[in-house]
Amino acid sequence: MANKTDIQVNKQMNENQKYDTVITPRDRLLAIDWKELWRYRDMFVLFVQRNFRTAYKQTILGPLWFLITPVLSVIVYVTVFGGIANIPTDGVPPILFYLLGISVWGYFASCLSATSNSFVSNADIFGKVYFPRIIMPLVAVTTNLLSFAIQLAIFAVFYIYYVATGTELTIHWQIVLFPVLIILLALMAVGFGMIFSSMTTKYRDLQIMLNKVISLWVYITPVIYPLSMVTNPKLHLAMSLNPVTPVMEAMKFSLLGAGQFSWLWLAYSAGFTLLLLIFGLMLFNKVQKSFMDTV
């Protein structure tokens, strides 16, 4: 049994003890500790490296799959939709049309799928080590950005080839907005992903449902066909309300001279993304306090 002197010494030691970091729950649902995120930047880099290296771990071709996958998809699209279905591509070489659409949509879909699974797929890590949970959606976006850059490099090679062989391709000044459009697409995926990630901790069916939604969503987005092909006014409006559509069309317009560029519709996508991020962040911050009890 501890004597009075020992108790006084322990009390004095506790009073003099100082902590570098104190972890407390956040009451504000929109709170983001940017300083804390910066302190954990090394962990962020490690997670990005881990995801990129393990994507095709124990495969023969390894990172070459980042090149093979879009090329095979383009071959199928050109054969089926261009050759058999005779779907027009607004005068753009089909390879360029489909390759750009597949790359852009693939980036959005991959970010959405990875972000929506942030809590469930990293539950073991969350239960052992503390770090800002918001890092995982950012890691998903960054990892997929690397593969997207590789696919854009393939697009650039084909683009240069067509220009060198005399194909007329128009590049508009809106190409300077390309990085902004990528960021907008990434933030949109993060917003949707945080909402689904927060809900799938309790309702796993939503993850299955999201996979089905993504596989169908591509058909209401002008990826395999130009938006100009949709002549029905009501259907055209409905497809334009898809927040990915204005971004996709703006990218095609800036790089290929096809598609429809509209500041109004881009503002709609930006506003939609902002509201989505606010709601997603609120839900994410609320669930992260107790998700380990249900995951």
N, C-alpha and C positions, 0 to 999 in steps of 0.2 A: 504494500500500500504506500502510495507516494506521500511524503511528509510535506509540511507547509512550505519549507524552503524550496523543494523541487517544483511545487506548483507555482511559486512566485517566479522562479527562473524561467519556466516554460511560458508563463504569461508575458514576461519581459521579452523573450525571444520572438513570440508571435507579434508583439507590438512593434518590434524593430524590423521584422521581416518585410521586405518590399518585393512586389511582383512586377515583372516587365509587362505581362499581358493579363488582363482580367476579362474572362469570357462571360458576358451577360446577355440575356435574351433581349431582343429589340422590340420595343413596343410599337414603333412606327412601321406600318406595312410597306411604305415606300422607301424605307431607309436603305441606303447603300453606303457602306464604309469604304470609300475609295482609297484611303490611306492603308487600310487593312489589306485590300486587294493588291496594292503595290508591294506590301511587305511579303505577300505570298506569291510574288511573280516567279520565283524559282520553281515552286511547286507547279505553277501553271505551265511553265516550259516543259517540265518533266512529264506532265500528263499528256501534253501535245505530242512529245516524242514517243511516249508509250503507245498512244493510240495509232500513230502513223506507222510505227514499226511492227505492231501486232496485227495490223489490218490484214496482211497476207503472210503472216508468220507460218513457217513450215510448209510453204508452197514452193514449187519449182521455179516459177517465173517471178515470184515476189512482186516488187513495185511495178513490173511491166503490166500487171493487171490494170493499173491506172490508165494505161494507154490502150490496152486490148479491149476493155469493156466498152468505151464509147465508140471505138471503131467498129466493133461487131454490131452494136446497136444501130449505127448509121447504115451499115450494109443492109440490115434487115429493113429499116425504115425506107431506104431508097428503093429496095426491091418490092416491098409490099405496098407502101403508100404511094410511092412515086411511079413504080413500074406497073403494078397491077391495078391499084385503085385510081391512078392518074390524078392524084391530088396536086394542084398547082402550088408553086412556091414563090409566087410574085416575081417571076423572072430571075430568081437567084438560083445559082447551081444547087441542086438538091443536097449535095454533100455538105456544103457550107450552111445551108438552111437548117438541116437536121442536126448537124454537129453543134451549132450554136444553141439551138433549142434544147437538145439533150443535155449539154453541159450546164446550162443555166438552170434547167428544171432539176437536174440531178443534184446540183449543189443545194437548192432549196429543200428538196425532198430528204436528202441525207442529213442536213442540219436539223430539220424538223423531227425526223425519226430518232436521231441521236439525242437531241435535247429532251424530247418527250420521255426518254427512258433514263434520265439523269439520276433520279432517286433510286429506282429499283436496281439498275445495273451497278451502282456504286454503293449499295447499302453496306457491304462489308467494310469498305474504306471509311465511310461516314461513321460507322460504329467504333472505329479504333483511333482515328486521327481527326483532330479538329483543323478545319480550314474553311474559309468562306464558301458556302455551298454554291453560290452564284458562279464560282469558277468553272464548274462542270459544263453548264451551257456555253460559256465562252470558249472552253476547250473544244467542244464539239464543232462550233462555228469555225474556229481557227484550223483544226485538223482537216475539215472538209475543204477549207479554202486552199490548202496546199494541193489537194488532188484536183480541185477546180482549176488551179493555175496550170497544172500539167495538161489538162484537157484544153485549156485556152491556147497553150503552146502548140498542140496538134492543130487546132483551128487556124492558128497563124501560119503554120506550114502550108496547109491547103490553100489558105487565102493568098499567100505569096505565089503559089503555083498557078492559080487561076489568073492572077494579075499578069504574071509573066507570060502566060499563053494567050493574052489578049482579051480576056473576059472583062467587060466593063462592070466595075463595082463602085458604088458611090459611098463615100464616107462623109457623114455630115459633122458639123462642128459639135453636135451634141455628144460626140464620143468623149469629150472631156468630162461628161457626167457619168461615165461608165463606173468609176470607183464608187460614186455616190449610190448608183443603182444597186451595186453589189452589197453595199452596207445596208441599204433599205431592205433588200431581199433577206439578208442575214438576220436583221432585227425582227423582221416579220416571222421568220422561222423560230427565232428565240421566243417571241411572244406566244405563238401557238404552242411551242414546245413546253414552256413553263406551265401553261395552263394544263396541258395533258399530263405532264410529269407530276404535278401536284395532285391530280385526280386519280392517276393510276396507282398511287400508293395504297389506295383503298379499294379501287375498282379496276382490277386487272383486265376486265373485258374491254376497257377503253383503248388499251394498247393494240389489241387485235382489231378493234373497229378503226383505229387510226391508220393502220396498215392498209386496210381496205379502202379507206377514204383517199389516201395518197395514190393508190393504184388507179382510182377512178378520177381523181382530181386532174390528172394530166390530160384527160380527154376534154375537159372544159377549159383548158388553157391552150392558147395557140402555140403548141409545140410542134405537132406533126402537120399542121395546116395553118395558113395565114388567116388572120382575123378578117381580112377583106373578103374572104370566101363566104362569110356568114352575112347573107343579104337580108334576112328577116330582121326588121328593126327591133322587135321585142327580144329576140334571141341574142342579137348583137349587144343590146343594153345589158341583158342578164350576164353575158360572158364578160363584158367590160367591168361589171361589178365584182368580178373575181379579182381580189387585190393583186394577184400575181400578173394578171394580164397586161396592165399598163406598163409594168416594169419590163416584161418580156418584149412587148412591142417596141418600147423605147430602145432596147438593146439592139433589136433587129434593124431599126431605123438608123441608128447611129453607125453601125458597122457594115450593114449590107445595103442600105438605101431602101429597104422594104419595111413593111410594118407601118404603124401609125403612131406618131409622137404627139402627145397632148399634155400640156402643162396642167390642165384641169384634172385629168385622170391621174396624173402622177401625184398631184396634191391630195387627191382622194386616197391613193395608196399610202402616202406618207401619214395622213391623218388617221387612217385605219390602223396603221402600224403603231402609231403613238398611243392610241387608246388601248390597243392590244397589249402593248408593253406595260402600261400602267396597271391594267387588270391582272396580267400575268405575274408581274412583280409582287403585287399585293397578295395574290393567292400563294405564290411561291414562298414568300416570307412568312405567311401564316402557317403553312403546312410544315416548313422545315423545322419548326420548334418541336413538333411531336411526331414526325413521320416515322422515326425509328420504332415507335410503339406499334405501328400498324403494318410496316413494310414486311 
